Amino acid sequence: MPAKMTSRRARLIVIAVVLLLVGGVGFGTFWSVSTVRDSFPQTTGSLQIDKLRDPVTVKRDGSGIPQIYADNPEDLFLAQGFVQAQDRFWEMDVRRHTTSGRLSEMFGEGQVKTDAFLRTLGWREVAEKEYKQLPAQTKKYLQAYSDGVNAYLDDHEGSAASVEYAALDLQYDYSPEPWDPVDSVAWLKAMAWDLRGNMSDEIDRALMTSRFDKEEIEELYPSYPTKRNKPIVEGGSVDPASKEYRPEGGGTTPGSAASSAPGTDVMRDARTQLGSVAKRLDQVPGMLGPNGSGIGSNSWVVSGKYTTTGEPLLANDPHLKPQLPSVWYQMGLHCRNVSEGCPFDVSGFTFSGMPGVVIGHNQDISWGMTNLGADVTDLYLQKVKDGKYLYGGKQVPLTTRREVIKVAGGKDRKITVRGTNNGPIISDWDDEAADVGEQAPVDHSAPDRAEGYAVSLRWTALTPSKTMNAVFKLNAASDFQEFRAAARDFAVPSQNLIYADTEGNIGYQAPGRIPVRGKGDGRYPAPGWDPEYRWQDYVPQSALPWEYNPDRGYIVTANQAVVDQQKYPYLLTHDWGYGARSQRINDMIRQKIAHGGKVSMQDMQEMQLDNSSEIAKLLTPYLLEIDIEDEYVREAQELLRGWDHTQDADSAAAAYFNGVWRNVLKLAFGNKFPKELRPEGECLRVPPADESAPLDELDGQTKRVRECGQQDPENAQPDGGDRWFEVVRELLKEPESDWWKTRGSRRDAGDQNRDDLLEHAMKDARWELTAELGKDIDTWTWGRLHRLMLRNQTLGTEGPGAIQWLLNRGPWELGGGEAAVNATGWNAAGGYDVSWVPSMRMVVNLANLDDSSWINLTGASGHAYHPNYVDQTDMWAEGEQLTWAFSEKAVEKSTDDKMALTP
């Protein structure tokens, strides 16, 4: 079971606060009790806000979740801005500095490199253009939201806004500026960046050409297993004449070009630039989570034909990086009298800093989202010389844009952003160029910058769109037609939108701006000098896949392939998730409804907690066939006999299996990858150097032997996501494959085969877990390895140690695992700690919306010592959910605090 924060930790926090009050903290100041409580929001009584037209009521339940009631939409969104700022302004302020490349203004010189890269991408510049082209009504809503945030700031500054400012103000004399509508629009760019698709895979494949031939690379990127793992939309085609998608029927031959890329010699020459880009991508702060195989989500909807309620049930749980506070904010937005002039009666999860509700339901429909994973980014290799780049046989001048980065406590930095007809050049910012230190301002427009090859980025999010408009349309939609109309504005990030309504209908729509390429298929960087590799168009909105009331009675989206590519004429991507989660959900639903069974609310919640491991089902039979001579290793092997492959927190078998899986990946692949693919700062646990040492001598710190500083710099390791399930699935059929030979490992590979490597991995895992968990396997549990720490995303990650300890919470010992439905993911390259989580969970009952349920990872509040800071986390870790009140009567019954906002 998950471990709750102990009362001992709570006592230690109190003691620490007392000591800090006496002795000072962090930057030389101290947090008094009044400083800590100064920022807590007022939730009762009344407050006057000048720009309100009519009174607004804010009701909060015991979890601090607000429900807002207003007479007009402008007042509604103004109140939303005010209330979110009450709870989360520090988070909002940091986010907007991230999206505009201005973190250095808050945190000093350490953020200059990040700001330079973000300025190169130009999120803020695009958001400004995007705001200008939004409909007048959408602008009105955004302005009202900004007015609400600024009404809060008028009366709150420094520690009165958030305790973090108490430390920040002392060091840099910082104070926040007013909020503006573009701050909200720019957040969409951060979302799109984190959910951008296959850019990392594109770089990795290119870097692999230095070591592997094309056939070997393809072995590491197998095709999607369509016959085993069902796509979201089963069937359907596009009418070539009308370019409209038909959900059912035959198909046509895909029209995408075959994989094509610059030659190996070009890839080799551009390796330094590509490596620089890969490094920089890893250093850009992930607002939702680092891009990679872990990022994803689950959602599914079951028709009333197969539910105990007789109406649809809809579930959603997005998988993102664990953050404190959670990236999500729960709230309800209610027009007192729903009408054409005030059409909102909606509740769900939104983002602090952005008006409206992103995922949830209104009085008529419910919707959820998962990442579609469309390939919406392409890297272009550019031949650059003397301020020009080669295109179509001609030298074309690079575009340039000057940027000034203001640095708290330091000198301004001036940079020049260079661009091409295929986007900004993103390879200029290597460590040497960005190491500003105490030097004079760096001018990246100097003639010798990035001579030879450079890398530019073409990305759909760098073209202004109307995604913000889609949010308001979704919130007010009343049927599937209006839902689809809203989806047409949802340009980036491209999401799987799932649907249900109170009339009993279910549906799905794939939205997004997805490119149609000339040559190439987006799997490798393209030659920027060849016009035939330019994007030709975008997939027509009418041609994007959708479903409505499919005969099977349910729809599952969990980042698997949207369509069978052989039945769809447009290329969406080759880099889908591989369907381990989606097929497990499909199987559970089918099993439940077989022979007349029905799915209940409890069933939906239990499915979200399913811990079954697909790779364990595949690999365990092979591990049990290995004849182990070492009795200590054989003792661990026996844990797997009879194991049901579920990864409960108290499971010793799950702990050992995941240890074996991690070591299989390290031995089979970790010593073969190019050094550029190794994550920076990676520490790999290994068995003791003297493997003959008796177990009873391995205690204390002597159990831990790390390779950091000694690790072969040529080594890297896979992350262990479900792509690797498919790689290993195929290799298990080839026991003599060269991949099983551990070239460069501690033992001489010789003629080593599959079983030799598996035995080696089992032995290494036994030593590793002995070091981590002790020699007595009866005390081993998966949860002791697989722990969740919640870290405040600013001072909680890079602030002084004492502040980190006070702002952060945890650990929690969790079940679940990588590519399980209960996706508490971990990265095999770095250890077993939880790096991905179901960031929230919800189940919507369309028969009775008040019987729906929801839970957030943390709580409503972003204030570190507020009762609602992490009050939902224990329930979340236990798999429990809160009752989700929606109707005015149910909300009133659940209300603990009520506040009036008056003009």
N, C-alpha and C positions, 0 to 999 in steps of 0.2 A: 504494500500500500504506500501511497505517497507520504513523505514525511512532512508534517506541519512544522512551522517555526516553533521552536520550543520556548517555554516560559523563561528558560535560562538565558536565551538570546535576548528576549525582551528586557530582562533585568540588566543584562550587560549594556544594552543600548541606553537605559536610564542612567547607569553609572557613568558611561562615556559622556553623555550629555552634561552631567554634573561636572565631570573633570574638565570638559571643554569650556564650560561657563567660567571655571576658575582659571584655567591655564591658557585659554586662547585656542584657536583652531585655524588650520589651513593657512590662510594668507596673513595671519597675524591679528585677526579680529576674533570675536566670539559671538556665538548665537545664544542670546538669552531666551528664556521661555516666551517672552513677549515677541521677540524676533521670529521665532518659529510659528507662533500662532497669528502673527500680524497679517499673514496672507490668506488665512482661512476665509472662505466666502460667507457673506451674509445670506442666509437662506430663509429667514422669517422677517416679518414686519413689512415695511414698504421702502422703496427707493424711488427717487425722482430722476427721470432721464429726459432731457429737454426735447430730443428729436422724436420721441414717441407721439403718435397721433391720439391713441386711445389706451386705456389701461390694459396691462398684460399680467397674467397670473403664471407663476412658476411653482409647480408642485414637485417635491422630491420625496422619493421613498427612502427606506432605511439604508439603501445602498448609495444614496446620494444621486440617483439617476433622475435627471430633470424631465418633466413633461411641461411644455409651454403652450399656453392658450392665448390667442389674440384674435382681434376682429378683422385684421387686414394683413396681407403677406409681408408688407414692409415692416410692420411692427413685429411680426413673427420672427423674421430673420434678424432684425435688430436685437431682439431679446436673445436669440440664439448666440449671436456674437458676444453679447455681454456675459451670458452664463458660461460659455466656453472659456472666455478670458478669465472669469472668476476661478475656474477649476484648473486651467491648463495654459495660462499665458506664457510661462517660461518655455514650454514645449513649442508653442506657436512661434515665439520670437526666434528660437534657434532654427526652426524649420525654414522660416522665411529668409534668414541669413544664409542658410545652406542653398536654397534654390536660387538666390541671387548672387552667389559666390562672394559673400561678405562675412564669412566666419571670422576672418582676421580682425574685424572690427570689434568682435566680442572677446576672442580668445588669444589674440596676439599672433606672433610670427609663426608659431607652429602650424597655422592653418593656411599659410600663403600658397603652398603647393596645391592644396585642395582647391582654394579659391581660383587659382590660375586655370586649373582644368575646368572648373565649373563655368568660369567666364568664357572659356573657349567653346564650350557647348552652347552657351548663350540661352539658358533656360529663361532668365528674366526678360531678355530682349524679345524672345518669342511670345512669352506670356503677355507682354505689353501690346504686341500686335494682335494677339488673340482676343484680348479684352476689347479692343477697338471695334472688332467685327461682330461681337456678340449682339443679339437682339436687345432693344432698349429695355424690355422688361427684365431680362436676365441681369443687365447692368444695374437696374434699380435694386434688385434683390442683393447683389454683391455690395452695392454702396450701403444699403441698410445694414448688412452684416458688419461692414467696416465701422459704421457709426456706432454700433453696439459695442464693438471692441474698444473703440476710442472713448466711449462714455465710461468704460471701466478704467482706462488708463488715466483719464482726467483726475481720478481720485486715488490712484494707486501708483506708487513708484517705489523703487528699491525693494526692500524686504516686504513691503506691503503688497507687492505683486507676486513675489515668490522668494523663498528663503535663499535660493541660489544667487539672487542679485546682491545679497548681503556680502557674499564673498567676491563676486565679480566687480561690484562698485568700488571696493577698496583697492583692488589691483589696477583697474583700468579707468575708473571714473566713468563707467558706462551707464547710459540711460536709454530706454527704448524710444523709438520714434513712433509717430502715429501709424496705424494700420491703413493700408489702402487696398482697393479691390484686386489689384494685380497680385498682391501677396497671396490671395486665395487661389487665383488662377494658376500661379506658378507652381503650387503644390501638385497640380496634375502632371507637371513635367517630372517631378521626383517620383511619382507613382509610375509613370511610363518608363523611366530609367530603370527602376528596380525590376520591372516586369517586361523588359525589352526583348527577351527571347534568346537567340542563339549566338550573340556576339562573342561570348567567351569560348564557345565550341568552335567558332570560326577561326579564332586566333590559335586555339590549341591545335587544331588540325594542321594549320599552316606551320606551326613550330615543330610539329611531329615529323614533318618532311625531312628534317635534318637527321633523323635516325631511322625512320620507317619508310618502306615503300607504300604505294597506294593500297595494295592488297592488305597489308598489315594494319594500316589506318582504318580501312573499312571493317576489319575484324573488331576494332575497338568502338566502332559506331554502327552496330548492326541495324538492319531495317526494322521498322515497327512490326511487331508480330500480329498482323491483322487477323489471322485465322484463330489465334488464341485469345487475344484481348480486343474486345469489341470497340469500335470507334463510337463517338457520341451519337452521330446520325447514321443509322444503318440503312444505306440505300440512298437514292436520290440522284438527280443529275441537273445540269444546266442546259436549257434550250439554247443552242447556238444562235438562233435568229433573234430571240428576244433578250438573251442573256439573263433570263430569270431562272432561279433555282426551283426545282420540283422536289419536294421531300421524299417522294416515292417514285420508283420506276427504274429504268435502266441507266446506263452510264455511257460515257465517252472516254476516249483515250486522253490522258492528261496532256496538256499542251506545253508543259514546262520543258525548258532545255535540259539536256544532259549535263551532269556535273562538269564544270569547266573552270580552270583556274590558271593563273600564271605558272610558268614552268618552275621546276625545282630550283634552277639557278637563281631565278628572281626571288623566290621565297628565301633562299639562303642569304642573298645580298640584303634583303629587307628584314632579316631575323632580328637585328638589334632594335629596329624601330617597332616591330611587332612585340618584342619582349618589353620594350618601354611602355607601350600601350597597355599590355596585360598588367604590368605592375601598377600603372596609374589607375586602371579600372578597379583593382583590389583596394586602392586607398581612398576612393570616393566614398563618402559615408552613405551607407544604405539606409534609406528612410524606412523601408519596409523589410529589407533583409538583403544580404549579399546575393547577387545573381548567381545561380547555379542550379544543380539538379534538385536541390531540396525545395526551392521555392515553388509553391503550388497551392492547391486547395482541393477540398471535396465539396460537391453539392449534388443533391439528387432530389427528385420529386416523384411521388407515387400517386397515381390516380385514385380517386375515391372508390373506384371499382375494387381496389385491393386494400383498402384501409378500414380499420374498425370504426372510423368516424363517418364513413360514407362520402367524405370530401377529401381533396388532396392534402398531403403532408409534404412539406418542403424543408430540407435540411441544408445547412451551409456551414463550413468551417475553413476559413482561409489560413494557409500555412505560411507564417512569416517569422522573422527573427524575433525572439523574445525581447521585449522592451519594457522599461519602467519609466513613466506610465505606459500602458498598452497603447499601441498605435490607434486603437479604436476608442470611440466615445459613444456611449449609449444615450439616446434621448428620443423624446417624442415631440412633434411639431403639429399643433392642432389649430385649425381655424375653428372658431366657436360655431360658426354657421358656414358649412362647406357650400361654396357657390362658384360660379365662373370667375368672379372677382377675387375669391379667396379659396383656391381649390385644394388646400393641403390638409390632410388628416393622416399623418404618416409617422411611423416609429421604427427605430432600428439603430444601426451602427453608422456613424459618420466619422470624419477626421476633424480634430481640432484645427481651426483655421480655415474651414471651408463650410459654407452654408449648405443646407439640405441634408438628406439622408442618403448614404451610398448603398447600403444593403439593408433590406428589411421588408416592411409591408405597409400598405395603406388600408383604407376601409374595403377595397375591392380586390387588390392583387398583392402578391408577394413575389419577390425576386431574390436571387442569389448570384454570386459571381465566383468564377475560378479563372485562373490565367489561361488564355487560349494558347499562348506561346507562339503566335505567328512570327515569321521571320520578317521583322520590320526594320532591321538594321543591316547595312552592308559596309564593309571596310573596303576602301579603294587604295591600292598602292599607287603613289604618285612619283613621277620622275621630276625632281625639282632642281632648278639651277638659276642663280642670279635673279631671284624673286619671281620666277616664272615656273609654270608646270606644263608638261607635254600633254596635248590633247588633240587627237585627230591629225597628227603630224605637224602641229603648229605649237609654238611657245605662247602660252596664254598668261598674262599677268595674274599673280595671286591677289585676291582681295585682302585688304588689311583693315583691322579695327583696333584702335588704341583703347586700352583699359587701364584704370588706376585702381590699385588695391590699397585701401586704407588699412593701416595696421595699428591696433591698440598697443601703445607703449613702444612703437617703432616708427621707422620712416615709411612713407608711401612707396609702393612698388609699381612700376609701370611695365606693362606687357603689351605686345602686339599679337593679336589673334589673326592668323592667316587662313584663308579659305579658298576653296575650289568650287567648280560647278557640281561636285559631288560632296559638298559639305565642308565643315571646318577641318583643318589639319590638327589631329589630336596626338601626334607623336613628338611634338616639340618639347614636351615637359619632362625631360629625363632628370635624374637626380642632380647632375652637375649644373644644368641650366637653372634649376629651381632652387639650388642651395644658396639662398640669398644671404643668410647669416647677417654679418655686419657690413656686407659689401654695398657698393652703390647700387641703385635700382638696375634691374636686369632688363635689357632691351632685346626681346626675342625676334626683332625684325632685322638684326644684323645679317649681312650677306652670307656669313658662313653657317647660319643656323640650318640644320637638317638638309645639307646638300646631298645629292644622290637620291635616295628613296625617302619618302614620307608616307604617312598613313592618314587618310581623311575618312570621315564618317558621314554616311548618308542614313538618315533616320527620320521616320515619319513624324515624330514628335517635334521636329525642328521646323515643321510647316504649321502655321496657325490653324486651329480647328475650333469646333464648337462643343467640345466635350462637356464643358461646364453647363451648357444649355441642356444636355442630355440628363443631367442629374435632376434638374427641376421637372423635366418632362416625365421621367420615371416616377418621381414622387407623386405626380398628379394623374398618372395613367389609370384608366378604369377597365381596360380590356386588352386582349392580345394585340389588336391592331394599333392601339395607342402605345403599347409597350414596344412594338417593333418600330414605330415611328420615332420613339425616343432613342432606340438603339442606333438608328441611322446617324445620329449626331455623336455617338460614342466612338470617336476616332482613335484615341490612344489613352491608356493602353488597351489593346485588343483583349476582350474578356469573353468567356463563355457566360452568357446570360440565361439563367434558368427561370421558369415562370410557373405560377399557379394562380387561380382566381377563385372567388367565392361561388362562382357558377359551376365549378367542377372541372374546368379546363386546365391542362398543363401544356407547357411548351418550352421551346429553346430557340435562341437566336445567337448567331455568331456575328458580332459587329466588328468594326475597326477599319482603319485605312491600311490596306495590305498591298504591297507593290507587285506589279507585274514586270518581270525582268526581261531584258533582251537576251543576251547570252548569259550563261551561268545560272546557278541555282542557289546562290547565297551561302554555300557551304564553305567556301574559301574566299579570302580577299580577292577582289577583282582587279584587273589592270585598268587604272584610271585613265590611261592614255588612249584606250580603245573605246570609241563612241558606242560600239555595239553592246557594251556591258552597262549602259545607262538604263535606268528604269524607264519603261515605256508608258506606264499608266498605273492605275490602281484597280484592284478587283471591284467590279460594279457592286454597289450595295445590294441590288436586287439578286445578285448571284451568290451572296454569302449564305452558307448553310443554315437551315432552320427546321424545326419540327413542331407539329401541333397535334396533340392527342394521338400519339402513335399507338398502333394496335397492341404493342407489348404492355402498355399501361404504366410505364415509368421511363424516366430519363436520368442518366448518370453522367456527370461531368467531373473528371478528376485529373485534368491535364493530359488525358490520353489523346490520340488522334481524333480530330473532329469528324473526318470522313475517310473512307477508303480511297486513297489517292488514285486508284485505277478507275474510280467512278466519278471523278471530279476533275474538270478541265483546268482549274487554276491551282498553282502551287501555293500552299499556305506556309508550309515549312517541312523540312525533313527531320527536324530535331524535336519531335514530340517527347513528352514523358512516355514511358514504355508501358503504362497501363497496369502496373501491379496493384495500385489502389483501386482504380476504376473497375477492374475485373472482379476484385474481391467484393466490392459493393454490389455489382451486378449479380454475382453468385449468391450473396446473402439475401438479396431481394427475391431472386427466383426460388431459392429454397424456402423462403417464408411463405410465398404465395402459392407454392405447389400444393395440389390437392385441396384447393379451396381456402388456403390460409389467408389471413389478413395481417396487415402491418399496423401496429399501434404507435402512439407517441413514444412509449417506452422502448419499443423496438428501434425506432429511429435514433433515439439517444444512445442505445446500446451499440448500434452499428458504428456510431461515431467513435466509440471507445474500443473498437476491435483491434487487437494487438497482434494478430496473426502475421507471421513472417514468411513471405513468398520465397526468399532465398534459403531460409532454413528448411522448408519443405523440399527444395531442390537438392541442397547440398548434404543434409544430414545423413541420408542413406549411404552416400559415398564415405562419409567420415566413420560410420559404424562398421564399414567393411575393412577398415585399415587394421592390420594386426600390430598392436602397440606392445612393445616389450617392456618399456619403462612403466613400472607400477604406478608412479605418481601421475603420469600422463594418462594411463589407462583408467585410473580412478576418475579423472575429469571426463574422459570419453564416456564413461558409463552414465554421466548425467544426461546424455543425449538419448539414451535408450528409453523408449516409451514417452518421450517428451512430445507434447502436442503442438509444438512450434509457436505457442503464444508467448508474448514477451511481457509478462506481468512483472511489476516492480520487485516482487519477492522471489522471482525465479532464478535459481542457480544455473539451470540449463541455458536460459537466455543469456546470462552473463558470459558463460563459457562459449556458447556458439558465436556470439558477436565478437568475442576475442579471437576466435579461430578465423572468422570471416575477415576481420581486419588484417590479420597476419597472412592470410591467403593472398589478399590484394597486394600487400607489401612485398611478399616474396615473388609473386608471379609478375607483377608489373612495376613495383616501386623502384627497382634498380635499372629500369630500361628507358624511362622517359627522359626527354631533354631537361636540363637543369632549369630552364625558364618556366617549366610547368610546376615547379615545386613552390607551394605557398610560402611566402615570406614568414620567417619566425617559427616555422613548423618544428615541433619537437616530437620525435617518434620514440615510444617506449620499446625497449628491447630486453631480452633475457639477460641475466648476469653474465659478465664476460667469462667467468669460471662456471660453466654449466654443471660441473660435478660437485659444486658446493652443497653440503647437506641443507635440506629445507629448514631445519631448526636453527641454522645460523643466519637465515635471511630475515632479519627483523629491523624495525625502525627504518631509518633513511637508507640503510644498505639495501633495502628491497628495491629502491628506485634507481635504475640506471638509465640515463638519458643519452641520446645521441647528439643533442644540440652541441655545436662546436666541433663534433667529431663525425657527424653525418657526412657521407660522401656527397659533395655538392652536385654531383650528376644525378642524384636520386630524387624521385618524386613519388607520390602515392595517390591512387584514385580516391575519390571521395566516398565511394561505396553506394551511390544511388542506384536506381533501378535500371539504368543503362548497363551497369556492371553486372546486374543479375543476368541480363541477356548475353553479355559477353561470356560470362562463366558458363551459362547454360550450354552454349555451343561448344566451348572448349572441353567441357566434361565428356563430350562424345569423342574427343581426340586425345587420349591419354598420353600420346607421344609428342604432342604439339610443343614447339620451341618455347611457347609462352610458359610452360611448366618448368623450364630450366632456369634456375636462379643464377644467372650470370652475374658475377661480381658480389655474390653473397658470401657469408662467412664460411660456408662449406663449398668444396669444389663441386660444381654442378655435374660434371661427368655426363652420364647417360640418364640423369634424373628424369623421372616421368611424373605424371599427375599424382599418383599415390604417394610417391616420395615427398613431393611438395606438401601434400595435405598432411602427411605425418609430421613434417617439419613445422607446419603452421600450428598443429595441435600441441606440439611440444612447446613452441614459443608462447602460445596463448596460456598454457599451464603456468609457465614461469612468470609471465606478465601479470596474470591475475593473482598469483601468489604474492607478488610484490604489492599489488593494489589492494587485495582483499584479505590476504592471510593464507596460510597453508591449509587451513581446515576448510574444505569445500562445503561443509555443512553450513558455514556462515556466509557463503557467497550469496549475493543477490544482485540482480540486474540494476535495481534502483541505486545501489551504492556506487556503481560505475556511472550510471546514466542520470546525472543530476542537473537540475535547472537552477541557475542563478539569474535573478532579475536585477539588471543594472540600469541605474539612471543614465540616460544616454549622453550626458555631457560631463559634469563634474564627477559622476559616478563611474566613469571609465578612465578619465585622464586627470582627475583632480587629486589633491593630496590624499594619502591613504586613509587618514581618519575620516575625511569627508566621504570618500567612497564607502567606507564601512557603515557610515550613518545613513547614507542615501539609498544603498542597495539592500536587497532582501534575498533570503534563501539560505541554504539550498533546499529544494524539494527533490525527493527521490521518486522518479517516474518510471512507469511502464511505457509500452509503445516502442516505436523505433523507426528507422529509415524505411520509407516507402510502405509503411503500414498505414491502415486507415487512420489509426490514432498516431498521427505523424509527428511524434516527438523526435525529429530527425537528429542525426549526429554525423559528423564528418570524419570518415575513417582516416583522413590525412592528419588529424590533430588530436584524436582521442574520443572519448565516449560521452563527454558532456553534451547536454542538449543544445543544439544550435538552431533548430526549427521547431515551431509549435503550432498547434491549432490556436491561432491568436484570439479567436472567439468561437463560440458554438451557438447555433440557434436552430430551433425546430419550430416551424410555423404550422399551426392547425387552422386550415381554411374553413373548417366547420364552426369553430369558436375561437376567434383570434385571442380572446382573453385566456385561453388554455394553452397558448404558445409558451415557449421557454427560451431563455437566452442566458449566456454567461460570458463575461469578459475575462481576459487573462489577469488583469490587475484590478483596478477600480476606477471610479469616476474621477477621483482627485489626482492631480499632479503634485500636491503638496506633501512632502515627505512624512510628516507626522500627523496628517489628517486621518481620521478613522476610515475613510474610504480610499486610502492609498493602495492597499493590496487586500481589501476585505473580501474580494471575490476569488482570490488565488487558491485558497485551500479547497473551496468548492470545485473550482476548475480542475485542480489536480486530482480530486476524488471522482471526477466525471459527473458531478452534479450540475444542475442548472436552476436558475431562478425562474419563478413564474413571471410572465411578461404581460403586465397589465396594459390594455390598450383603450378600451371604452372609457368614457368619462366617469362612469360609475365605478369601474374597477380601479381606475387610477386614483379616484378620490378615496376609495377604501384603503389603498396601499400607501397613501400620502402620510409622511411624518412631518415634513416642513412645508410651509406655504409662504410665498412671498409675492407682494404686489409691486409691479413696476408701473409708475404713473408718469404722465406727461409733465 
